[in-house]
Amino acid sequence: MPIYEYHCHKCNVRFDSFKKLDDYLEPQEHTCGEIAQKVISKPMIAVDYGGYVSPATGEWVEGKKAHLEDLKKSGCRLLEPGERQDMERRVQENERKLDNFIDTTVDKVYAEIKG
């Protein structure tokens, strides 16, 4: 059964109504008793994955099904929620540790040279 959207001008409210196709032209009454106006709105569309070049295989991948097949073929998997943020946090932490190590080593070598 299709969903139709209506607008009640008296209450300034939009609402949906499920109707049979046969009842499409019948007026729709709002809960306040006012006859509502049918609204033409854009439909909801589920968009598939856009195309991209697979970093693992170098092949063109387009669509969700091809994306999942590419992951399986290359031995990869989808990331769990929060996993990317956790990895980025660990990378930043490791970079900070490496910077500290480099600074300490440079200071130590400079002190030995100046020594």
N, C-alpha and C positions, 0 to 999 in steps of 0.2 A: 504494500500500500504506500503510495507516495506521501511525502511530507510537504505541506504547503505552509508558507509563512504569511501571517496577517499582521495588520497594524490597526489598533483601536485609537482613533483620533481623540476620543473623549478622555481616555485614560493615558494616552501617549505611551502605549505599551505594545511591544511586538511579541507575538506568540506563534507557536507552531500548531498545526492540526493535521492529523492523519486522516486521509479521505480516500475512498475508492475513486478510481478514474471516472466512474459514472457520476459521482457527486461533485466533480470538479467545478462545475458552474454554479452550484448552490451557494447562496450567501452564508457567511460564517458569522455567528453571533459571539461576541465577547462575553465574559462572565458578568459584566456590568449591564448587559442587555443591548448594547450598541452593536450595529452591524459593522464589522471590521472590513478594511480594504485589503485585498490581496496584494502582497509585495512580491515583486520579481527580484530575486537575489541570485548571486552567483552560486553555482553548485560547489560542494566540497569535492576536491579531487586529491587522490593519493598519488604523489609523484614518486616515480621509481628513481633509483640511483642514477646519477649522471655518469657519462662515460669518462674513463681515465686510463692512463697507461699503468699497468701493474708494475710496481717497483720490483717485484720478485721475478716475474717472467718477461717483462718488457712487452707483453701483448696488450692489445686494446680490450678493455673490459667495459661492458655496458649493461646495466640492469642489475637488480638485486640477485637474481639467480646466478648470473655469470660472476658476480662479485663473490658469492659464497663458494662457487666452484673454484674460483681462483685462489681463495684462502685455503681451501682443502688441498688443492694441487700443490701449493707452495708450503704446506705444513703450518700455516698460520691460523689464527682464530680471531674472532671479534673481541674487542676489549670489554671488560666488565665495567659497570659504572664506577667512576672515580679512579680507575686504574691509570688512565693517562695523566691525571693530575698527580697521582702518587709517583709515577715515573719522573715527571718533570721536577717534582720536589726533590727526589733523590739525585737527579742530575745536577741541580743547582747546589745541593749540599756537597756533592763530590767535587764540583768546580770550586766551591769555597775552600774545601780542604786542600785541594791541589794548589790554589793560589797561596794559602797559608804556608804550605810546604815549600813552594818556590821562594816566597819571601824569606822564610827562615834560612833556607839553603844559601840564597844570595847574600844575606847578612853575614852568615857564618864564613863563606868563602871570602867576602870582602874584608872581614876582620882578620882572617889568616893572611891575606895578601898584604894588608896594611901593617900587620903585626909586629 
